[in-house]
Amino acid sequence: MSSRNLTHLPCPTPSILLSVSLVSILSLSLFLFFFSSNPTPSSPNLSSTISQIPDQPLLNIYVSDLPRSYNYGLLDRYWSTSTDSRLDAADADSDLRSSLSRSESSKLDFPPFPENPLIKQYSAEYWLLGDLMTPEHLRATGSVARRVFDLDDADVVFVPFFGTLSAEMQLGMGKAVFRKKKEGNEDYERQREVVDFVRGSEAWKRSGGRDHVFVLTDPVAMWHVRAEIAPAILLVVDFGGWYRLDSKTSDGNTSDMIQHTQVSLLKDVIVPYTHLLPRLHLSEDQDRKTLLYFKGAKHRHRGGLVREKLWDLLVNEPGVIMEEGFPNATGREQSIKGMRSSEFCLHPAGDTPTSCRLFDAVISLCIPVIVSDDIELPFEGTLDYSDFSVFVSTNDALQPNWLAGHLRSFSKEQKDAFRRSMAQVQPVFEYDNGHPGGIGPISPDGAVNHIWRKVHQKLPMIKEAITRENRKPHGVSIPLRCHCT
């Protein structure tokens, strides 16, 4: 009760004051007894890293009736083809591919997703569809999404196209035609067929596509049809591949440029890459002897040019390991060892502002050092990345001798706090629900549920956009606009 309200009450009598005093003393004694026998844990409160979420919202999702050949059918094709031409003989899928080709298990309704690191990092499309395909009686308590089978009951329409798998399969079979709209580019043909199917549906016509959800985690997924699906909700890992002209494929014609009006934090959702390294629990963590670790390609394009400059500055710095590497079996083992034995893991921009390296670092309890000025991060507003990451501007990072000195200035207590916070958020970046084919209950704290929650937050904007679209006079077009954030 506030002091303002107390002024309107009658003055208490002495006997009442005595009773109140005795009750206060007893309450204080109980309070001190409870907290002296139940000390506060040393780890930080979860709310400091993950914002407390109110009662679970419910997102009603209608799944567009795309033929199976555009999702699980692509996995059937993947498992029946030869090794990815971009990988060496240590292809992570070679044994499973051989096993599937020798048995009827290749006819599974829900085939496994590849372990090939070039593809696995983009597996969000697989786990999101698996969640929607899970029968209602197997769904987890606390799941945000609910599949509905009547379009009138739906909040959003999910388009079950494995656009990233389609793109990566084309890159593995014939990279030369990937960016060309021509016969022989099977990925382009699938893109065209999916968009024609979806845009011709009643669901698209009633909303102009604004309530449709596409998963485009690979920066080159659905490359040729992006302008046509721009009104939809796009689940992307970042915006880096959307509004820069690719000098290799364009002669300067602006029609080849992806316009920045096609993506916006107001309508789209930033989702995490799938991590490629196994999870390290806080109880398993050991002493870390290396200050800073990086493994990856030195030479990148566009914003990744900063990486080359950082490499040259840091390669001979004491306590810093800079390794050129590829995500094959040998590279994976090197990354596990390097990340688990290092205090900090460098995360510079590559061809786009982010990569799965960031999430591998979190899973490895290696404090991310993010040098990527244009980065967008998953689930911001729920997660506070500054609780477990170090953000450094490109200008500061490129000063000679600056970055290593800055990292050495962190105390052991600060680094331990970073790792405790990382241990708490690790589940948020987990897609895998541990069930064959992804069919089974998801973790309420996992990536899939967090993605659905972010889509749910878009509903007011979606409804407003649909209303504006429906009230416009015939023949009038409402232009796409840049929503700066």
Number of C-alpha atoms within 10 A of each C-alpha: 5 6 7 8 8 10 9 8 8 7 10 10 8 9 9 11 12 12 10 13 12 12 12 12 11 11 12 12 11 12 11 11 11 11 10 10 8 9 8 10 7 8 12 14 13 13 12 12 20 20 13 11 10 6 7 12 15 15 21 20 24 23 22 20 12 14 13 12 14 19 21 23 17 19 23 20 13 18 22 14 13 14 20 20 14 12 17 11 12 13 17 17 18 18 10 14 18 13 14 18 15 10 9 9 12 19 12 13 12 20 19 18 20 20 16 20 22 19 17 17 20 26 24 28 22 26 20 22 22 23 25 22 16 19 13 13 8 12 19 15 10 16 23 21 23 17 21 18 12 10 16 9 12 19 20 28 24 22 22 25 28 27 28 24 29 22 25 21 22 20 19 16 18 14 16 10 17 22 15 14 14 11 9 13 20 19 26 25 14 18 22 15 12 21 18 12 15 19 15 11 14 11 21 18 12 13 20 18 23 27 27 25 24 22 28 25 26 23 19 17 23 26 21 19 14 21 13 13 20 19 23 24 27 26 21 25 28 27 22 20 19 19 14 15 19 15 11 7 11 12 10 12 8 10 9 15 16 19 18 15 17 23 26 19 15 14 22 23 27 21 25 30 28 24 25 22 20 11 18 18 15 15 7 6 13 10 9 14 11 18 18 28 25 25 22 16 15 20 15 15 14 16 17 20 16 22 26 16 14 21 18 14 18 20 14 11 14 11 14 19 21 21 18 12 16 16 17 18 17 11 16 18 12 15 26 18 12 23 27 23 21 25 24 25 31 25 26 30 25 23 17 23 24 26 20 18 24 23 23 25 31 26 26 30 30 30 26 28 22 22 25 22 15 15 16 18 17 22 21 13 10 15 19 18 21 12 17 27 23 18 16 17 12 17 10 12 21 20 11 13 12 13 18 18 10 12 16 12 9 10 10 11 9 13 18 16 17 22 24 22 27 26 20 18 22 21 16 21 23 22 23 19 19 12 12 13 19 24 20 21 21 28 22 17 16 19 28 29 21 21 23 21 20 21 24 19 16 18 17 9 14 24 15 11 16 16 12 10 17 12 8 11 8 7 6 8 9 9 7 13 11 12 13 8 6
